[in-house]
Amino acid sequence: MFSTKKSLTLSAYTQISDTFTHQIHHFMPRPSSNEYAPFYAGYIAKVERENPLEFLLEGKRQTVAFFQSIPLSHVLLRYAPDKWSIKEILGHLTDAERVMAYRAMRFARRDTTELPGFDENAYVPVANFDEMPMSELLDMYKCVRDATLSLARSFKEDDFVQLGKANKSDLSVRALLYIIAGHEIHHINVIKERYLG
């Protein structure tokens, strides 16, 4: 289980026992800087091991446990009036993973259509995450993570290095998987430091 005090890094996930691990690629070199926009560099840097799929696998259980450990009296907290609640952060993680996994699927299929960006600050207010039970938000997160893992498991080695364009920037399939993992680490660290610290 994640500590609610210490920041999260991928080194916490060195013990992977699930048999699914044997069905995913054990080594995925870190993407080169030409495989993602500079904006994503911080997320990718948070993934310390060269296999984001191990985080996506074990991180599902760990992330669910972390959010379940937060008292329900805290899940609507905001550390500033214009910031998201803890529920909204969880909903945002799920939304962002859906978008990134969809991009990865398109690029792995050699689709050369340029994809648009998305505005998370427009998505969150209309999603009404604060009105949803925490259990429902967690179930939605788990379903999306399972779908991401199933998709990643289907990719061949050369699929991971395929490039596409989204929001006017080049992105590779492997960069998108690193981004999903690093983005989750980033937001959990924010919760620990600014909401629970």
N, C-alpha and C positions, 0 to 999 in steps of 0.2 A: 504493500500500500504506500502511496505517496505520503511523505511527511507533509504536514500543513505548514511547516516552518522553512524547510530547506528548498532551494531552487532545484528544479528538475533538469537533469541531463540524461542523455541516452545511456550513460554508463550504468544507470540503475537497471538496465534491462539485459544483463549479461547471461542470466539464467533462463533460457528458453527451452521448455520441455515439451511443449505441445507438438504432436506429430505433424501438424501442418507445417512446422518449420522445415521439415525435410522435403516439402513440396515447393518451397520458395527458393529463390536464388540467395545463396549464402554470402555472396560478395557482389556489391554493385559500386563500382568506382564513383567517387564524388564527381558531380558534373563540372565541366569546365565553365569558365566565366562567360563564354559565348553561348551557353545553353540556357541562360536565364537573364532577366533584367536585374540591374543592380539593386533594385528594391528588395529582391528576394534573398540577397546574399546573407543577411542576418539570420533568416530562418534556416537556411541550408547549413550555416556554421554551427547551429545548435545541435545538429545531428552528428554525434561524435564518432560513431562507428560507420563503416562503409557498407551499411545495409539498412536503409530506412524501413524495409519490409519487416524486419525483426521488431522495430518499434511499433509499427502499425498492428502487428499481431499481439505482442504482449501489452502494448499501450492501450489496447481496447479494455482489457481487464483492469489495468492500473488506473486509467482515466475514469472508468465507471466507479471504481472503489473510491477514488479521490472525491468525486462529486457527491457520492453517497455519504461521505464522511462529513460533509458540510451541513450544519444544522439547517433545517427548513426555515428557521427564523432569519437566516442570513442570505438566502438565495435571491432576495430582491434588493440586496444592498448595492449601492453605487458609491464609489469613493469620491465622486464629484457629480453635480447635477446633470452634466452633459455626457456622462459616461454610462456604459451598459451595465445592467445588473448581471449577477452571476448566471442567472438563467439565460439571459440574452447572449452571454459569451458562449455558453454551451450550444445554443441554437446556431450562433454564428460559426462555430467550429464545424457543425454538421453541414450548414449551407456551403461553406468554403470547400469542404472536402468533396461534396457533390460536384461543384464546378470544376475543381482540379482533376478529379477522376474522369469526368466527362472529357475534358481536354486531353488527358492521357489516352483515353480510348480512341478519340478521333485521330490523334497524331500517330498512334501505334498502327492504325489502319491505313496510314499513308494518305490521310485526308489533307489536302493542301489549302482548304478554305480558311481564310483568316477569321479567327473567332473574336468576338467582342470582349471587352472587359466587363466587370460588374461592380456595382457600388454597394458595398456591404452596409454603408450608413443609410442607404435607402431601403435595403432589404429588411434590416432588423426591426425598425419601428412598425412595419406593416405585417410582420410575421406573428406578432402577439405572443411571443415566447413567454412573457411574464404571466400570461393567462393559462398556460399549459401546466399540468402537474409535472413535477420534476421526474417522476417515473416515466412519463410519456416522452419527455425530452431525451432521457437516457435510452429508452427503447429505440427511438429514432436514430440516435447516434450509433448504437450498436448495429442496426440494420445497414446504415450507410457504410460503416467500417467493414462489415462482412462483405458487402458488395465490392468495395475497393480491393479487398484482399483476393476475392474471387477473380476479379479482373486482372490484377497483377500476376496471379498464378498462371493465367492463360498466356501471358506474354512470352515470346521467345527472346533469346539474348539480344538479337539485333533490333527488337522492338524498343528496347529501353533507350537506345541512342537516337531514335527518330526525332526529328525536329518539326515543330509547327509554329504557327504565329498566333498569339493571343494578346489582345490589348496593345497591338502594335509592336510587340517584342517577341523574339524567338524564345521558345521553350522546348526542352526535350522531355521525353516521357520520364526518364529517371529524375530529372530536376523537379518535375511535378510531384513525384513521390517523396523526394526529400523535403519539398516545400510543405506538403501535408503534415509530415512528421514534425518539422521545425516550427511550423505555425502553431501546432498544438502545444508543444513545449513552451513556446513564448507566452501563450495565453494562460497556461497553468501557472507559470512563474509570476505573471501579473496578478493573478488571483491571490497567490500566496503572499506576495509582497505588499499589495495595495488594499486588498480586501480582508485578508486574514492575519496580516502581520501585526 
